Amino acid sequence: MKSEKLSTLVARAGSMADSNGHVVPPIAMSTTFARDGEQRLLSGVDYSRDGSPMYPPLEALLSKLDRGVAALVFSSGLAAAHAVLMSLRPGDHLIVPQACYWGFRKLATQFAADWGIALSLVDFTDNSQLAAALRPGQTKLVWVETPANPSWEVTDLREVVRLAKGAGAAVCVDSTVPTPVLTRPIELGADLVLHSATKYLNGHSDVLAGALITAQLDERWQRICTHRHDAGAVLGNVEAWLLLRGLKTLEVRVRRCSQTALELATRLEPHPALHAVLYPGLASHPGHTLARSQMDGGFSGMMSLRFAGGEAAALAACSKLRVFVRATSLGATESLAEHRATVEGPASRVPRDLVRLSIGLEDVEDLYEDLLQAFAG
Ligand SMILES: Cc1ncc(COP(=O)(O)O)c(C=O)c1O
């Protein structure tokens, strides 16, 4: 059979028909695994920090979806990001986008300061800044997130790869928001892909998980594997099972969220309560053309609204929402709304008039009506 399409791969996630007739895998809870009288492992697995029997179907699927050669699951998205940072050595140079998930920017900044890594924060909407920041031979890693939190800036992956490779640096793309349904960075030349699997991959607000997918089995990947094992940032067995189940509906969820988000963004853009709707699917978004060229059939369910009446209007609208849940995170079945500056705290650089929306699977008319009544004074 020629290689299966993404919808077939995810629909069959973990499906099997074992000797007991199970169609979905049972949850294997053992943390330790027996040896025979000659000290041989009965199952090939020794201890669950080495890798649980729950991982192979999950990691094989994630690797295929992102067109990599191997994948690892972690206890969270940031645990996966930390493993990538741990593959650097003192004296290396790291480039991180100014616009990205704030938790990662905070982690990378502290990590670099503590471990002697040179760090540059760069505006990725201007490739000349990246070109100027690269230090051939010293820059070991360029981090990318696209579309990026919370303005949904789009980064030109092909161009970043071209510039980074020219300087001998690897590229790691946080692809949490587009998921492999909409963008496959390895096809565009990236070396590593990261997902907070807590978001769309699981999709039900009930699992904290991370994943890394690699384009090659190199020394960096070996260091990452060793770090997961030695530091124990492994995923629990129940979480692995839930993630596999969530993945089965990934494609339909992402496409539906993207469709609803585009419809809502288009309807909301002219609304007088807003001075901007930030969504890469809108022709007015500065990254729209680029997004069309590297996102496949949708622009995700993530958008941000900026209120003409400033912070007070943004907070007032949030307080009136009835269908949207006021909560952080993204990529779930239920739509979420958050005043991002409140969530990020006093050091946040996010404009205080901005509300971030994660569009879920509800009917578009219910979501639209909820927003209209929340905007009404
Ligand atoms: C784009 C992005 N990357 C990474 C993370 C971190 O993932 P986790 O919360 O699973 O550690 C988040 C969390 O919000 C995120 O939005």
The ligand as a Gaussian input file, in Angstrom:
#p B3LYP/6-31G(d) Opt

LIG

0 1
 C        2.693000      27.461000      21.272000
 C        2.965000      26.778000      22.587000
 N        4.089000      26.066000      22.721000
 C        4.386000      25.432000      23.879000
 C        3.555000      25.510000      24.974000
 C        3.911000      24.804000      26.254000
 O        3.227000      23.598000      26.335000
 P        2.782000      22.894000      27.710000
 O        1.806000      23.813000      28.368000
 O        2.206000      21.607000      27.242000
 O        4.025000      22.730000      28.515000
 C        2.370000      26.232000      24.879000
 C        1.461000      26.325000      26.041000
 O        0.549000      27.123000      26.085000
 C        2.069000      26.892000      23.652000
 O        0.948000      27.639000      23.505000

